[in-house]
Amino acid sequence: MLIKPYIEKEYPTTEPFTGINIIEEELKEKKFFVVMENKNSFQGLLTISDVFERRKKLVTDCLTPKPSISPNSTIHQALELMHSAQTPALPVIDSNQQFCGVLSMTKLKEIFKYYELNRTQNFEKKISLSQKIKEQFFRNLSHEIRTPLNAIQGLTEVLLYSDIPDEEKGNFAGMLHAKTDELLLLIDSLLNLSRLQAGDFSFSPDDVVKPSEVCDNLEIKANALKEAFAKSQVSIKTSFSLPENFSLKTNLAYLQEIMIHLLSNAIKFTDQGVVEFGCFADEYQNAVFFVKDTGTGIPLENQASIFNAFEKIESDHSRINPGMGLGLTLASKIIEGAGGKIWLDSEPGKGSAFYFFLGPKQKPKETKSEKTGLN
């Protein structure tokens, strides 16, 4: 932090031939005087110690050499110089030997007091927010684990002890399977987040995959999620804008996990309309995956924080959206760890669109003429 904003332009002054007896009492209170003459020409700095040690009659007889400081110095450098020189203030002199003002210990103490107060208040806010997030996490955890467990228990009892027609048993078995998937996704999310935060992450792009085939498999998962969230008014669509026989080298397991988290969020926050996902090739033939929905959308002020763990944007306080607020955190951490990027485009009431690519984007290869500069 530079001293420039804290250089004082108003300071106690006196002239070289002022009598010490005139200013001695005032000097004790103000701790220093800037000595000026000849139309504000800086002559030196007079401190209490000068007067007490020298006991001369005039200011000019009391002046002793004092260190000065450049206006481009830092506050840390200024404090060190003040302590070593045992002076309550420093004249600020630029490279042209022009007097710029004075830097006083009293002023710096006020600055640091204000800084420490703000830092303490910000720290307390962070602690309070952290505690709030932790409490919300445990409330969510209890609810999110018990909900599918209660459903699994109830569906199992129906299958075991109720006299239902065989043709309906398949429906109940499908619902049971969906709830176990929901519970497994939650547990996997918690374990994966713990692993990512511990730094135990290795993205190895060993799989050659075709995005269209990946999305065909994910469409089955997306429809299962739609049934689990009871979103019968939501349509699932896939979309591709890819060259023929397009493929890429990536980590299939991580790609699928990211897409499932994004699809789960999209379906969860869309009551009716369309959830569309797929892949397109950018201008350099890099694969960009996306998930779009016509759901509630995300306010601009919340768009940066939604990637934080356990953050949940509740646009409608009359309903509780399921989930721990982990999906986007996990997706973004995997993408970041793989050297990729995730971004969104969203507007409240109109839906959201998430885009991402895995691994550094490949630049187009230079042609021979570009390398040599030929046209």
C-alpha positions in Angstrom: 0.0 0.0 0.0 1.6 3.3 -1.1 1.8 6.4 1.1 0.6 8.8 -1.6 -3.1 8.9 -0.5 -2.0 9.6 3.1 0.5 12.4 2.5 -0.8 15.4 4.6 -1.0 18.8 3.0 -2.0 20.5 6.2 0.4 20.4 9.0 1.8 22.6 11.9 4.4 25.0 10.6 6.9 27.4 12.0 9.8 29.6 10.8 13.5 29.1 11.4 13.9 32.2 13.6 10.8 31.6 15.8 11.6 31.5 19.5 11.4 28.0 21.1 9.6 29.4 24.1 6.8 30.5 21.9 6.0 27.1 20.4 7.3 24.7 23.1 3.9 24.0 24.7 2.2 23.6 21.3 5.0 21.4 20.1 4.3 18.9 23.0 0.7 18.6 21.8 1.4 18.4 18.0 4.7 16.4 18.3 6.3 18.1 15.4 6.6 21.3 13.3 7.5 21.6 9.6 10.0 24.5 9.4 9.3 26.7 6.4 10.8 30.0 5.1 11.1 32.0 1.9 7.6 31.4 0.5 7.0 27.9 1.8 10.6 26.6 1.2 11.1 23.5 3.3 13.9 23.8 5.8 13.4 20.8 8.0 11.4 19.0 10.7 11.4 20.1 14.3 10.5 17.4 16.9 10.1 17.4 20.7 13.4 15.5 21.1 15.2 18.2 19.2 14.1 20.9 21.6 14.6 18.8 24.8 18.1 17.7 23.9 19.5 21.0 22.4 17.8 23.6 24.6 18.6 26.4 22.1 16.6 29.6 21.9 15.7 29.6 18.2 14.1 26.9 16.0 17.0 27.0 13.6 19.4 26.1 16.4 17.4 23.1 17.3 17.1 21.5 13.8 18.9 18.2 13.4 19.0 16.1 10.1 16.0 14.0 9.6 15.3 11.2 7.1 12.8 11.9 4.3 10.8 9.5 2.3 9.8 9.3 -1.4 6.1 9.7 -2.4 6.4 6.3 -4.1 7.3 4.5 -0.9 5.0 2.0 0.9 3.4 2.5 4.3 5.5 -0.5 5.6 8.7 1.3 4.5 7.5 4.5 6.1 6.7 2.8 9.5 10.1 1.1 9.5 11.9 4.4 8.8 9.9 6.2 11.5 10.7 3.5 14.1 14.4 3.4 13.3 14.7 7.2 13.3 12.4 7.6 16.3 10.6 10.4 14.6 6.8 11.2 14.8 6.7 12.2 11.2 8.6 12.1 7.9 9.0 14.8 5.2 8.0 13.5 1.8 10.5 14.6 -0.8 10.3 13.6 -4.5 13.2 12.8 -6.9 13.4 16.5 -7.8 13.9 17.4 -4.2 10.5 19.0 -4.1 8.6 19.0 -0.7 5.3 17.1 -1.2 3.9 17.2 2.3 4.4 15.2 5.5 3.6 11.7 6.7 2.7 11.5 10.4 2.7 8.5 12.7 -0.6 9.7 14.2 -2.3 9.7 10.8 -0.9 6.2 10.0 -2.2 4.9 13.3 -5.7 6.2 12.4 -5.5 4.5 9.0 -4.4 1.2 10.5 -7.1 1.5 13.2 -9.7 2.0 10.5 -8.2 -0.8 8.5 -8.1 -3.2 11.4 -11.7 -2.3 12.3 -12.9 -3.0 8.8 -10.8 -6.2 8.6 -12.3 -7.4 11.9 -15.9 -6.6 10.8 -15.3 -8.4 7.4 -13.8 -11.4 9.3 -16.8 -11.5 11.6 -19.1 -11.4 8.6 -17.2 -14.2 6.9 -17.4 -16.3 10.1 -21.1 -15.5 10.4 -21.6 -16.5 6.8 -19.5 -19.6 7.2 -21.5 -20.6 10.2 -24.8 -19.9 8.4 -23.6 -22.0 5.4 -22.6 -24.8 7.8 -25.9 -24.8 9.5 -27.8 -24.7 6.2 -25.6 -27.6 5.0 -26.5 -29.9 7.9 -30.2 -29.0 7.5 -30.1 -29.7 3.8 -28.1 -32.9 4.4 -30.6 -34.3 6.8 -33.5 -33.5 4.5 -31.9 -34.6 1.3 -30.8 -38.0 2.7 -34.0 -38.8 4.6 -36.3 -37.9 1.6 -35.0 -40.6 -0.8 -34.6 -43.0 2.1 -38.2 -42.6 3.2 -39.3 -43.0 -0.4 -37.2 -46.2 -0.8 -38.5 -47.6 2.4 -42.1 -46.9 1.4 -41.8 -48.2 -2.1 -40.1 -51.4 -0.8 -42.9 -52.0 1.6 -45.5 -51.6 -1.1 -43.7 -54.1 -3.3 -43.2 -56.6 -0.4 -46.5 -56.4 1.5 -49.2 -54.8 -0.8 -51.3 -56.9 -3.1 -50.8 -54.9 -6.3 -51.2 -56.1 -9.8 -48.0 -57.4 -11.5 -48.3 -54.8 -14.3 -48.0 -52.0 -11.6 -45.0 -53.5 -9.9 -42.7 -52.4 -12.8 -43.8 -48.8 -12.2 -43.0 -49.0 -8.5 -39.7 -50.7 -9.2 -38.8 -47.9 -11.6 -39.6 -45.3 -9.0 -37.5 -47.3 -6.5 -34.6 -47.3 -8.9 -34.9 -43.6 -9.5 -34.8 -42.9 -5.7 -31.7 -45.0 -5.2 -30.0 -43.2 -8.1 -30.9 -39.9 -6.4 -29.4 -41.0 -3.1 -26.2 -42.4 -4.8 -25.7 -39.1 -6.7 -25.9 -37.2 -3.4 -23.4 -39.5 -1.6 -21.1 -39.5 -4.6 -21.3 -35.7 -4.7 -20.2 -35.3 -1.1 -17.4 -37.8 -1.5 -16.2 -36.1 -4.7 -16.3 -32.7 -3.2 -14.2 -33.9 -0.3 -11.7 -35.4 -2.7 -11.5 -32.3 -4.9 -11.0 -30.0 -1.9 -8.2 -32.3 -0.6 -6.4 -31.8 -3.9 -6.9 -35.5 -4.9 -7.8 -34.8 -8.5 -6.3 -36.1 -11.7 -7.9 -35.4 -15.0 -6.5 -37.8 -17.6 -8.0 -37.4 -21.1 -7.6 -41.1 -22.1 -11.0 -41.7 -23.7 -11.9 -41.0 -27.3 -15.6 -40.2 -27.3 -18.2 -39.1 -29.8 -20.4 -36.4 -28.2 -23.5 -37.6 -29.9 -23.1 -41.1 -28.4 -22.4 -39.6 -24.9 -25.6 -37.4 -25.1 -27.7 -40.4 -26.3 -26.8 -42.2 -23.1 -27.3 -39.0 -21.0 -30.8 -38.6 -22.5 -31.9 -41.8 -20.7 -30.5 -40.4 -17.4 -32.2 -37.0 -18.1 -35.6 -38.7 -18.5 -35.0 -40.7 -15.3 -34.3 -37.4 -13.5 -37.4 -35.9 -15.0 -39.5 -38.7 -13.6 -37.7 -38.5 -10.2 -38.5 -34.8 -9.9 -42.0 -35.3 -11.2 -41.5 -32.9 -14.1 -44.0 -34.4 -16.6 -44.4 -30.9 -18.3 -40.7 -30.8 -19.2 -39.4 -32.0 -22.6 -35.9 -33.3 -23.0 -34.1 -32.5 -26.3 -30.7 -33.0 -27.7 -28.9 -30.8 -30.2 -25.7 -31.0 -32.1 -23.8 -28.8 -34.5 -20.8 -31.0 -35.2 -18.8 -32.1 -38.3 -19.4 -35.6 -39.5 -17.7 -38.3 -37.4 -16.6 -35.7 -34.8 -14.8 -37.1 -31.8 -12.6 -35.8 -29.0 -10.2 -37.1 -26.4 -11.3 -36.5 -22.9 -12.2 -38.2 -19.6 -15.6 -39.8 -20.2 -16.5 -40.4 -16.5 -15.8 -36.7 -15.6 -17.7 -35.5 -18.7 -20.7 -37.5 -17.8 -20.6 -36.4 -14.2 -20.5 -32.7 -15.2 -23.4 -33.1 -17.6 -25.5 -35.0 -15.0 -25.1 -32.2 -12.5 -26.0 -29.6 -15.0 -29.0 -31.6 -16.3 -30.2 -32.3 -12.7 -30.1 -28.5 -12.0 -31.9 -27.6 -15.3 -34.7 -30.1 -14.7 -35.1 -29.2 -11.1 -35.6 -25.5 -11.8 -37.9 -26.0 -14.8 -41.6 -26.6 -14.2 -42.6 -26.6 -17.8 -40.9 -26.1 -21.1 -37.7 -27.6 -22.5 -34.4 -28.8 -21.2 -32.0 -29.0 -24.1 -28.4 -30.2 -24.1 -25.8 -31.2 -26.6 -22.5 -30.1 -28.1 -21.3 -27.8 -30.9 -17.9 -27.1 -32.4 -16.5 -23.6 -32.1 -14.6 -21.7 -34.8 -11.5 -23.8 -34.0 -13.4 -27.1 -34.0 -13.2 -27.4 -30.2 -16.1 -29.2 -28.5 -18.3 -27.0 -26.4 -21.0 -28.7 -24.4 -24.1 -27.0 -23.1 -27.3 -27.4 -21.1 -30.2 -25.0 -21.6 -33.5 -24.7 -19.8 -36.6 -22.5 -19.8 -36.8 -22.4 -16.0 -36.7 -19.8 -13.3 -33.4 -18.2 -14.4 -30.7 -16.8 -12.1 -30.5 -13.1 -11.0 -27.4 -11.3 -12.1 -26.3 -10.6 -8.5 -26.3 -14.4 -7.8 -24.6 -15.6 -10.9 -21.0 -15.4 -9.4 -21.9 -17.2 -6.1 -23.8 -20.2 -7.5 -20.6 -22.0 -8.1 -19.9 -21.9 -4.3 -20.5 -25.0 -2.3 -23.9 -25.3 -0.6 -25.2 -22.1 -2.3 -28.8 -22.4 -3.3 -30.8 -19.7 -5.0 -34.4 -19.9 -3.8 -36.3 -17.5 -6.1 -39.6 -18.7 -4.7 -39.6 -18.9 -0.9 -42.9 -20.8 -0.9 -41.2 -23.9 -2.2 -38.0 -25.8 -1.3 -35.9 -27.0 -4.2 -34.3 -30.4 -3.6 -30.5 -30.7 -3.6 -27.5 -29.8 -1.5 -26.2 -27.0 -3.8 -23.2 -29.1 -4.7 -23.8 -29.8 -8.4 -22.4 -26.6 -9.9 -19.5 -26.6 -7.4 -18.4 -30.1 -8.4 -18.9 -29.3 -12.1 -16.9 -26.1 -12.0 -14.1 -27.7 -9.9 -13.7 -30.6 -12.3 -13.7 -28.2 -15.3 -11.2 -25.9 -13.6 -9.0 -28.9 -12.7 -9.0 -30.1 -16.3 -7.9 -26.7 -17.5 -11.3 -25.9 -19.1 -13.9 -23.2 -18.5 -17.6 -22.9 -17.6 -19.8 -19.9 -18.1 -23.5 -19.1 -18.2 -26.1 -16.9 -19.7 -29.2 -16.5 -17.6 -32.2 -14.1 -17.1 -34.8 -14.4 -14.4 -38.1 -15.9 -15.8 -36.5 -16.8 -19.1 -34.2 -19.7 -18.2 -30.5 -20.4 -18.1 -27.8 -21.8 -20.4 -24.5 -23.3 -19.2 -21.6 -23.8 -21.5 -18.2 -25.5 -20.9 -15.2 -27.1 -22.5 -12.8 -29.6 -20.9 -9.0 -29.0 -21.3 -7.3 -26.1 -22.9 -8.8 -24.9 -26.1 -6.8 -25.9 -29.2 -5.7 -23.0 -31.5 -6.0 -23.6 -35.2 -2.8 -25.0 -36.7 -0.7 -22.6 -38.8 -0.4 -23.3 -42.5 2.9 -23.2 -44.2 2.2 -19.8 -45.7 1.2 -18.4 -42.3 4.4 -19.6 -40.8 6.5 -18.1 -43.5 4.4 -14.9 -43.8 3.5 -15.7 -47.5 0.1 -14.6 -49.0 
